Amino acid sequence: MARHRSLRSELYRDARLLGNVQAAAHGPGAYATRYARRKVYSRTNSFTHSILRSINLSK
């Protein structure tokens, strides 16, 4: 059985998809820029989270 998603997570998901569609509409360069930016954010957020977790400030 699938988990019920909250309204907030659905809205964030839809906003992310809309951003992807808008970037794709502006061409492959815009989409590649968005993709690269999201990868960088993912890595830096992951690094920050691991530091906070190591000093017991995050779950």
mmCIF file of the N, C-alpha and C atoms, coordinates in Angstrom:
data_MODEL
# 
_entry.id   MODEL 
# 
loop_
_atom_site.group_PDB 
_atom_site.id 
_atom_site.type_symbol 
_atom_site.label_atom_id 
_atom_site.label_alt_id 
_atom_site.label_comp_id 
_atom_site.label_asym_id 
_atom_site.label_entity_id 
_atom_site.label_seq_id 
_atom_site.pdbx_PDB_ins_code 
_atom_site.Cartn_x 
_atom_site.Cartn_y 
_atom_site.Cartn_z 
_atom_site.occupancy 
_atom_site.B_iso_or_equiv 
_atom_site.pdbx_formal_charge 
_atom_site.auth_seq_id 
_atom_site.auth_comp_id 
_atom_site.auth_asym_id 
_atom_site.auth_atom_id 
_atom_site.pdbx_PDB_model_num 
ATOM 1   N N  . MET A 1 1  ? 0.832  -1.184 0.000   1.00 0.00 ? 1  MET A N  1 
ATOM 2   C CA . MET A 1 1  ? 0.000  0.000  0.000   1.00 0.00 ? 1  MET A CA 1 
ATOM 3   C C  . MET A 1 1  ? 0.884  1.257  0.000   1.00 0.00 ? 1  MET A C  1 
ATOM 4   N N  . ALA A 1 2  ? 0.582  2.183  -0.847  1.00 0.00 ? 2  ALA A N  1 
ATOM 5   C CA . ALA A 1 2  ? 1.377  3.399  -0.978  1.00 0.00 ? 2  ALA A CA 1 
ATOM 6   C C  . ALA A 1 2  ? 1.125  4.332  0.204   1.00 0.00 ? 2  ALA A C  1 
ATOM 7   N N  . ARG A 1 3  ? 2.167  5.052  0.583   1.00 0.00 ? 3  ARG A N  1 
ATOM 8   C CA . ARG A 1 3  ? 2.030  6.012  1.669   1.00 0.00 ? 3  ARG A CA 1 
ATOM 9   C C  . ARG A 1 3  ? 1.287  7.247  1.191   1.00 0.00 ? 3  ARG A C  1 
ATOM 10  N N  . HIS A 1 4  ? 0.531  7.842  2.104   1.00 0.00 ? 4  HIS A N  1 
ATOM 11  C CA . HIS A 1 4  ? -0.182 9.081  1.792   1.00 0.00 ? 4  HIS A CA 1 
ATOM 12  C C  . HIS A 1 4  ? 0.807  10.240 1.852   1.00 0.00 ? 4  HIS A C  1 
ATOM 13  N N  . ARG A 1 5  ? 0.849  11.038 0.812   1.00 0.00 ? 5  ARG A N  1 
ATOM 14  C CA . ARG A 1 5  ? 1.742  12.195 0.792   1.00 0.00 ? 5  ARG A CA 1 
ATOM 15  C C  . ARG A 1 5  ? 1.011  13.419 1.311   1.00 0.00 ? 5  ARG A C  1 
ATOM 16  N N  . SER A 1 6  ? 1.741  14.236 2.047   1.00 0.00 ? 6  SER A N  1 
ATOM 17  C CA . SER A 1 6  ? 1.123  15.441 2.586   1.00 0.00 ? 6  SER A CA 1 
ATOM 18  C C  . SER A 1 6  ? 0.906  16.456 1.463   1.00 0.00 ? 6  SER A C  1 
ATOM 19  N N  . LEU A 1 7  ? 0.014  17.378 1.718   1.00 0.00 ? 7  LEU A N  1 
ATOM 20  C CA . LEU A 1 7  ? -0.256 18.434 0.749   1.00 0.00 ? 7  LEU A CA 1 
ATOM 21  C C  . LEU A 1 7  ? 1.011  19.236 0.476   1.00 0.00 ? 7  LEU A C  1 
ATOM 22  N N  . ARG A 1 8  ? 1.784  19.519 1.522   1.00 0.00 ? 8  ARG A N  1 
ATOM 23  C CA . ARG A 1 8  ? 3.015  20.289 1.360   1.00 0.00 ? 8  ARG A CA 1 
ATOM 24  C C  . ARG A 1 8  ? 3.983  19.578 0.427   1.00 0.00 ? 8  ARG A C  1 
ATOM 25  N N  . SER A 1 9  ? 4.180  18.277 0.620   1.00 0.00 ? 9  SER A N  1 
ATOM 26  C CA . SER A 1 9  ? 5.117  17.562 -0.242  1.00 0.00 ? 9  SER A CA 1 
ATOM 27  C C  . SER A 1 9  ? 4.611  17.514 -1.681  1.00 0.00 ? 9  SER A C  1 
ATOM 28  N N  . GLU A 1 10 ? 3.304  17.400 -1.856  1.00 0.00 ? 10 GLU A N  1 
ATOM 29  C CA . GLU A 1 10 ? 2.728  17.422 -3.210  1.00 0.00 ? 10 GLU A CA 1 
ATOM 30  C C  . GLU A 1 10 ? 2.963  18.777 -3.877  1.00 0.00 ? 10 GLU A C  1 
ATOM 31  N N  . LEU A 1 11 ? 2.788  19.865 -3.114  1.00 0.00 ? 11 LEU A N  1 
ATOM 32  C CA . LEU A 1 11 ? 3.000  21.202 -3.681  1.00 0.00 ? 11 LEU A CA 1 
ATOM 33  C C  . LEU A 1 11 ? 4.462  21.423 -4.053  1.00 0.00 ? 11 LEU A C  1 
ATOM 34  N N  . TYR A 1 12 ? 5.383  20.993 -3.181  1.00 0.00 ? 12 TYR A N  1 
ATOM 35  C CA . TYR A 1 12 ? 6.809  21.124 -3.490  1.00 0.00 ? 12 TYR A CA 1 
ATOM 36  C C  . TYR A 1 12 ? 7.180  20.301 -4.722  1.00 0.00 ? 12 TYR A C  1 
ATOM 37  N N  . ARG A 1 13 ? 6.616  19.094 -4.821  1.00 0.00 ? 13 ARG A N  1 
ATOM 38  C CA . ARG A 1 13 ? 6.884  18.231 -5.978  1.00 0.00 ? 13 ARG A CA 1 
ATOM 39  C C  . ARG A 1 13 ? 6.375  18.878 -7.261  1.00 0.00 ? 13 ARG A C  1 
ATOM 40  N N  . ASP A 1 14 ? 5.159  19.415 -7.211  1.00 0.00 ? 14 ASP A N  1 
ATOM 41  C CA . ASP A 1 14 ? 4.587  20.064 -8.397  1.00 0.00 ? 14 ASP A CA 1 
ATOM 42  C C  . ASP A 1 14 ? 5.380  21.301 -8.801  1.00 0.00 ? 14 ASP A C  1 
ATOM 43  N N  . ALA A 1 15 ? 5.858  22.062 -7.803  1.00 0.00 ? 15 ALA A N  1 
ATOM 44  C CA . ALA A 1 15 ? 6.665  23.249 -8.100  1.00 0.00 ? 15 ALA A CA 1 
ATOM 45  C C  . ALA A 1 15 ? 7.983  22.839 -8.758  1.00 0.00 ? 15 ALA A C  1 
ATOM 46  N N  . ARG A 1 16 ? 8.585  21.746 -8.282  1.00 0.00 ? 16 ARG A N  1 
ATOM 47  C CA . ARG A 1 16 ? 9.835  21.269 -8.874  1.00 0.00 ? 16 ARG A CA 1 
ATOM 48  C C  . ARG A 1 16 ? 9.611  20.820 -10.312 1.00 0.00 ? 16 ARG A C  1 
ATOM 49  N N  . LEU A 1 17 ? 8.521  20.101 -10.545 1.00 0.00 ? 17 LEU A N  1 
ATOM 50  C CA . LEU A 1 17 ? 8.215  19.654 -11.906 1.00 0.00 ? 17 LEU A CA 1 
ATOM 51  C C  . LEU A 1 17 ? 7.942  20.831 -12.835 1.00 0.00 ? 17 LEU A C  1 
ATOM 52  N N  . LEU A 1 18 ? 7.220  21.825 -12.342 1.00 0.00 ? 18 LEU A N  1 
ATOM 53  C CA . LEU A 1 18 ? 6.936  23.007 -13.147 1.00 0.00 ? 18 LEU A CA 1 
ATOM 54  C C  . LEU A 1 18 ? 8.228  23.732 -13.514 1.00 0.00 ? 18 LEU A C  1 
ATOM 55  N N  . GLY A 1 19 ? 9.136  23.854 -12.551 1.00 0.00 ? 19 GLY A N  1 
ATOM 56  C CA . GLY A 1 19 ? 10.436 24.477 -12.834 1.00 0.00 ? 19 GLY A CA 1 
ATOM 57  C C  . GLY A 1 19 ? 11.210 23.714 -13.886 1.00 0.00 ? 19 GLY A C  1 
ATOM 58  N N  . ASN A 1 20 ? 11.148 22.378 -13.827 1.00 0.00 ? 20 ASN A N  1 
ATOM 59  C CA . ASN A 1 20 ? 11.831 21.557 -14.829 1.00 0.00 ? 20 ASN A CA 1 
ATOM 60  C C  . ASN A 1 20 ? 11.232 21.775 -16.207 1.00 0.00 ? 20 ASN A C  1 
ATOM 61  N N  . VAL A 1 21 ? 9.912  21.848 -16.281 1.00 0.00 ? 21 VAL A N  1 
ATOM 62  C CA . VAL A 1 21 ? 9.236  22.052 -17.562 1.00 0.00 ? 21 VAL A CA 1 
ATOM 63  C C  . VAL A 1 21 ? 9.578  23.426 -18.129 1.00 0.00 ? 21 VAL A C  1 
ATOM 64  N N  . GLN A 1 22 ? 9.560  24.446 -17.271 1.00 0.00 ? 22 GLN A N  1 
ATOM 65  C CA . GLN A 1 22 ? 9.882  25.799 -17.732 1.00 0.00 ? 22 GLN A CA 1 
ATOM 66  C C  . GLN A 1 22 ? 11.330 25.880 -18.219 1.00 0.00 ? 22 GLN A C  1 
ATOM 67  N N  . ALA A 1 23 ? 12.256 25.234 -17.505 1.00 0.00 ? 23 ALA A N  1 
ATOM 68  C CA . ALA A 1 23 ? 13.656 25.239 -17.930 1.00 0.00 ? 23 ALA A CA 1 
ATOM 69  C C  . ALA A 1 23 ? 13.808 24.506 -19.264 1.00 0.00 ? 23 ALA A C  1 
ATOM 70  N N  . ALA A 1 24 ? 13.119 23.386 -19.412 1.00 0.00 ? 24 ALA A N  1 
ATOM 71  C CA . ALA A 1 24 ? 13.189 22.632 -20.666 1.00 0.00 ? 24 ALA A CA 1 
ATOM 72  C C  . ALA A 1 24 ? 12.634 23.455 -21.820 1.00 0.00 ? 24 ALA A C  1 
ATOM 73  N N  . ALA A 1 25 ? 11.627 24.276 -21.547 1.00 0.00 ? 25 ALA A N  1 
ATOM 74  C CA . ALA A 1 25 ? 11.043 25.110 -22.594 1.00 0.00 ? 25 ALA A CA 1 
ATOM 75  C C  . ALA A 1 25 ? 12.023 26.179 -23.077 1.00 0.00 ? 25 ALA A C  1 
ATOM 76  N N  . HIS A 1 26 ? 12.978 26.546 -22.215 1.00 0.00 ? 26 HIS A N  1 
ATOM 77  C CA . HIS A 1 26 ? 13.978 27.545 -22.590 1.00 0.00 ? 26 HIS A CA 1 
ATOM 78  C C  . HIS A 1 26 ? 15.194 26.937 -23.276 1.00 0.00 ? 26 HIS A C  1 
ATOM 79  N N  . GLY A 1 27 ? 15.185 25.639 -23.457 1.00 0.00 ? 27 GLY A N  1 
ATOM 80  C CA . GLY A 1 27 ? 16.251 24.991 -24.200 1.00 0.00 ? 27 GLY A CA 1 
ATOM 81  C C  . GLY A 1 27 ? 17.146 24.141 -23.324 1.00 0.00 ? 27 GLY A C  1 
ATOM 82  N N  . PRO A 1 28 ? 18.003 23.362 -23.972 1.00 0.00 ? 28 PRO A N  1 
ATOM 83  C CA . PRO A 1 28 ? 18.851 22.430 -23.223 1.00 0.00 ? 28 PRO A CA 1 
ATOM 84  C C  . PRO A 1 28 ? 19.853 23.120 -22.304 1.00 0.00 ? 28 PRO A C  1 
ATOM 85  N N  . GLY A 1 29 ? 20.305 24.301 -22.672 1.00 0.00 ? 29 GLY A N  1 
ATOM 86  C CA . GLY A 1 29 ? 21.255 25.019 -21.816 1.00 0.00 ? 29 GLY A CA 1 
ATOM 87  C C  . GLY A 1 29 ? 20.636 25.412 -20.495 1.00 0.00 ? 29 GLY A C  1 
ATOM 88  N N  . ALA A 1 30 ? 19.408 25.895 -20.535 1.00 0.00 ? 30 ALA A N  1 
ATOM 89  C CA . ALA A 1 30 ? 18.714 26.289 -19.309 1.00 0.00 ? 30 ALA A CA 1 
ATOM 90  C C  . ALA A 1 30 ? 18.441 25.073 -18.430 1.00 0.00 ? 30 ALA A C  1 
ATOM 91  N N  . TYR A 1 31 ? 18.074 23.970 -19.069 1.00 0.00 ? 31 TYR A N  1 
ATOM 92  C CA . TYR A 1 31 ? 17.799 22.762 -18.288 1.00 0.00 ? 31 TYR A CA 1 
ATOM 93  C C  . TYR A 1 31 ? 19.079 22.222 -17.662 1.00 0.00 ? 31 TYR A C  1 
ATOM 94  N N  . ALA A 1 32 ? 20.181 22.264 -18.407 1.00 0.00 ? 32 ALA A N  1 
ATOM 95  C CA . ALA A 1 32 ? 21.468 21.795 -17.873 1.00 0.00 ? 32 ALA A CA 1 
ATOM 96  C C  . ALA A 1 32 ? 21.922 22.662 -16.706 1.00 0.00 ? 32 ALA A C  1 
ATOM 97  N N  . THR A 1 33 ? 21.714 23.963 -16.811 1.00 0.00 ? 33 THR A N  1 
ATOM 98  C CA . THR A 1 33 ? 22.068 24.874 -15.721 1.00 0.00 ? 33 THR A CA 1 
ATOM 99  C C  . THR A 1 33 ? 21.266 24.534 -14.474 1.00 0.00 ? 33 THR A C  1 
ATOM 100 N N  . ARG A 1 34 ? 19.960 24.321 -14.648 1.00 0.00 ? 34 ARG A N  1 
ATOM 101 C CA . ARG A 1 34 ? 19.100 23.971 -13.512 1.00 0.00 ? 34 ARG A CA 1 
ATOM 102 C C  . ARG A 1 34 ? 19.533 22.648 -12.902 1.00 0.00 ? 34 ARG A C  1 
ATOM 103 N N  . TYR A 1 35 ? 19.836 21.673 -13.735 1.00 0.00 ? 35 TYR A N  1 
ATOM 104 C CA . TYR A 1 35 ? 20.260 20.357 -13.264 1.00 0.00 ? 35 TYR A CA 1 
ATOM 105 C C  . TYR A 1 35 ? 21.546 20.470 -12.451 1.00 0.00 ? 35 TYR A C  1 
ATOM 106 N N  . ALA A 1 36 ? 22.521 21.224 -12.973 1.00 0.00 ? 36 ALA A N  1 
ATOM 107 C CA . ALA A 1 36 ? 23.801 21.394 -12.279 1.00 0.00 ? 36 ALA A CA 1 
ATOM 108 C C  . ALA A 1 36 ? 23.600 22.109 -10.945 1.00 0.00 ? 36 ALA A C  1 
ATOM 109 N N  . ARG A 1 37 ? 22.783 23.145 -10.934 1.00 0.00 ? 37 ARG A N  1 
ATOM 110 C CA . ARG A 1 37 ? 22.528 23.887 -9.698  1.00 0.00 ? 37 ARG A CA 1 
ATOM 111 C C  . ARG A 1 37 ? 21.906 22.984 -8.644  1.00 0.00 ? 37 ARG A C  1 
ATOM 112 N N  . ARG A 1 38 ? 20.934 22.165 -9.057  1.00 0.00 ? 38 ARG A N  1 
ATOM 113 C CA . ARG A 1 38 ? 20.278 21.268 -8.098  1.00 0.00 ? 38 ARG A CA 1 
ATOM 114 C C  . ARG A 1 38 ? 21.242 20.227 -7.557  1.00 0.00 ? 38 ARG A C  1 
ATOM 115 N N  . LYS A 1 39 ? 22.171 19.755 -8.382  1.00 0.00 ? 39 LYS A N  1 
ATOM 116 C CA . LYS A 1 39 ? 23.174 18.794 -7.913  1.00 0.00 ? 39 LYS A CA 1 
ATOM 117 C C  . LYS A 1 39 ? 24.094 19.435 -6.867  1.00 0.00 ? 39 LYS A C  1 
ATOM 118 N N  . VAL A 1 40 ? 24.510 20.672 -7.123  1.00 0.00 ? 40 VAL A N  1 
ATOM 119 C CA . VAL A 1 40 ? 25.374 21.372 -6.169  1.00 0.00 ? 40 VAL A CA 1 
ATOM 120 C C  . VAL A 1 40 ? 24.648 21.570 -4.850  1.00 0.00 ? 40 VAL A C  1 
ATOM 121 N N  . TYR A 1 41 ? 23.398 22.026 -4.906  1.00 0.00 ? 41 TYR A N  1 
ATOM 122 C CA . TYR A 1 41 ? 22.614 22.211 -3.681  1.00 0.00 ? 41 TYR A CA 1 
ATOM 123 C C  . TYR A 1 41 ? 22.485 20.891 -2.927  1.00 0.00 ? 41 TYR A C  1 
ATOM 124 N N  . SER A 1 42 ? 22.253 19.821 -3.647  1.00 0.00 ? 42 SER A N  1 
ATOM 125 C CA . SER A 1 42 ? 22.094 18.513 -3.020  1.00 0.00 ? 42 SER A CA 1 
ATOM 126 C C  . SER A 1 42 ? 23.360 18.124 -2.265  1.00 0.00 ? 42 SER A C  1 
ATOM 127 N N  . ARG A 1 43 ? 24.509 18.343 -2.884  1.00 0.00 ? 43 ARG A N  1 
ATOM 128 C CA . ARG A 1 43 ? 25.781 17.978 -2.236  1.00 0.00 ? 43 ARG A CA 1 
ATOM 129 C C  . ARG A 1 43 ? 26.080 18.859 -1.036  1.00 0.00 ? 43 ARG A C  1 
ATOM 130 N N  . THR A 1 44 ? 25.901 20.168 -1.179  1.00 0.00 ? 44 THR A N  1 
ATOM 131 C CA . THR A 1 44 ? 26.227 21.059 -0.063  1.00 0.00 ? 44 THR A CA 1 
ATOM 132 C C  . THR A 1 44 ? 25.245 20.858 1.088   1.00 0.00 ? 44 THR A C  1 
ATOM 133 N N  . ASN A 1 45 ? 23.967 20.638 0.780   1.00 0.00 ? 45 ASN A N  1 
ATOM 134 C CA . ASN A 1 45 ? 22.997 20.382 1.847   1.00 0.00 ? 45 ASN A CA 1 
ATOM 135 C C  . ASN A 1 45 ? 23.303 19.069 2.553   1.00 0.00 ? 45 ASN A C  1 
ATOM 136 N N  . SER A 1 46 ? 23.721 18.079 1.804   1.00 0.00 ? 46 SER A N  1 
ATOM 137 C CA . SER A 1 46 ? 24.079 16.793 2.386   1.00 0.00 ? 46 SER A CA 1 
ATOM 138 C C  . SER A 1 46 ? 25.290 16.942 3.304   1.00 0.00 ? 46 SER A C  1 
ATOM 139 N N  . PHE A 1 47 ? 26.275 17.697 2.866   1.00 0.00 ? 47 PHE A N  1 
ATOM 140 C CA . PHE A 1 47 ? 27.483 17.931 3.660   1.00 0.00 ? 47 PHE A CA 1 
ATOM 141 C C  . PHE A 1 47 ? 27.135 18.677 4.950   1.00 0.00 ? 47 PHE A C  1 
ATOM 142 N N  . THR A 1 48 ? 26.327 19.732 4.826   1.00 0.00 ? 48 THR A N  1 
ATOM 143 C CA . THR A 1 48 ? 25.912 20.502 5.999   1.00 0.00 ? 48 THR A CA 1 
ATOM 144 C C  . THR A 1 48 ? 25.140 19.621 6.973   1.00 0.00 ? 48 THR A C  1 
ATOM 145 N N  . HIS A 1 49 ? 24.251 18.805 6.454   1.00 0.00 ? 49 HIS A N  1 
ATOM 146 C CA . HIS A 1 49 ? 23.468 17.914 7.306   1.00 0.00 ? 49 HIS A CA 1 
ATOM 147 C C  . HIS A 1 49 ? 24.365 16.925 8.038   1.00 0.00 ? 49 HIS A C  1 
ATOM 148 N N  . SER A 1 50 ? 25.366 16.390 7.363   1.00 0.00 ? 50 SER A N  1 
ATOM 149 C CA . SER A 1 50 ? 26.259 15.429 8.013   1.00 0.00 ? 50 SER A CA 1 
ATOM 150 C C  . SER A 1 50 ? 27.057 16.085 9.131   1.00 0.00 ? 50 SER A C  1 
ATOM 151 N N  . ILE A 1 51 ? 27.464 17.341 8.935   1.00 0.00 ? 51 ILE A N  1 
ATOM 152 C CA . ILE A 1 51 ? 28.183 18.062 9.990   1.00 0.00 ? 51 ILE A CA 1 
ATOM 153 C C  . ILE A 1 51 ? 27.265 18.289 11.188  1.00 0.00 ? 51 ILE A C  1 
ATOM 154 N N  . LEU A 1 52 ? 26.053 18.762 10.930  1.00 0.00 ? 52 LEU A N  1 
ATOM 155 C CA . LEU A 1 52 ? 25.108 18.992 12.019  1.00 0.00 ? 52 LEU A CA 1 
ATOM 156 C C  . LEU A 1 52 ? 24.778 17.695 12.755  1.00 0.00 ? 52 LEU A C  1 
ATOM 157 N N  . ARG A 1 53 ? 24.659 16.614 12.012  1.00 0.00 ? 53 ARG A N  1 
ATOM 158 C CA . ARG A 1 53 ? 24.368 15.324 12.628  1.00 0.00 ? 53 ARG A CA 1 
ATOM 159 C C  . ARG A 1 53 ? 25.535 14.869 13.501  1.00 0.00 ? 53 ARG A C  1 
ATOM 160 N N  . SER A 1 54 ? 26.767 15.144 13.060  1.00 0.00 ? 54 SER A N  1 
ATOM 161 C CA . SER A 1 54 ? 27.935 14.703 13.832  1.00 0.00 ? 54 SER A CA 1 
ATOM 162 C C  . SER A 1 54 ? 28.052 15.438 15.168  1.00 0.00 ? 54 SER A C  1 
ATOM 163 N N  . ILE A 1 55 ? 27.507 16.640 15.258  1.00 0.00 ? 55 ILE A N  1 
ATOM 164 C CA . ILE A 1 55 ? 27.545 17.369 16.531  1.00 0.00 ? 55 ILE A CA 1 
ATOM 165 C C  . ILE A 1 55 ? 26.174 17.355 17.215  1.00 0.00 ? 55 ILE A C  1 
ATOM 166 N N  . ASN A 1 56 ? 25.355 16.400 16.822  1.00 0.00 ? 56 ASN A N  1 
ATOM 167 C CA . ASN A 1 56 ? 24.046 16.143 17.453  1.00 0.00 ? 56 ASN A CA 1 
ATOM 168 C C  . ASN A 1 56 ? 23.098 17.332 17.394  1.00 0.00 ? 56 ASN A C  1 
ATOM 169 N N  . LEU A 1 57 ? 23.108 18.079 16.309  1.00 0.00 ? 57 LEU A N  1 
ATOM 170 C CA . LEU A 1 57 ? 22.169 19.178 16.126  1.00 0.00 ? 57 LEU A CA 1 
ATOM 171 C C  . LEU A 1 57 ? 21.097 18.845 15.107  1.00 0.00 ? 57 LEU A C  1 
ATOM 172 N N  . SER A 1 58 ? 21.140 17.634 14.569  1.00 0.00 ? 58 SER A N  1 
ATOM 173 C CA . SER A 1 58 ? 20.150 17.213 13.588  1.00 0.00 ? 58 SER A CA 1 
ATOM 174 C C  . SER A 1 58 ? 19.916 15.719 13.741  1.00 0.00 ? 58 SER A C  1 
ATOM 175 N N  . LYS A 1 59 ? 18.758 15.281 13.259  1.00 0.00 ? 59 LYS A N  1 
ATOM 176 C CA . LYS A 1 59 ? 18.430 13.834 13.350  1.00 0.00 ? 59 LYS A CA 1 
ATOM 177 C C  . LYS A 1 59 ? 19.154 13.056 12.305  1.00 0.00 ? 59 LYS A C  1 
# 
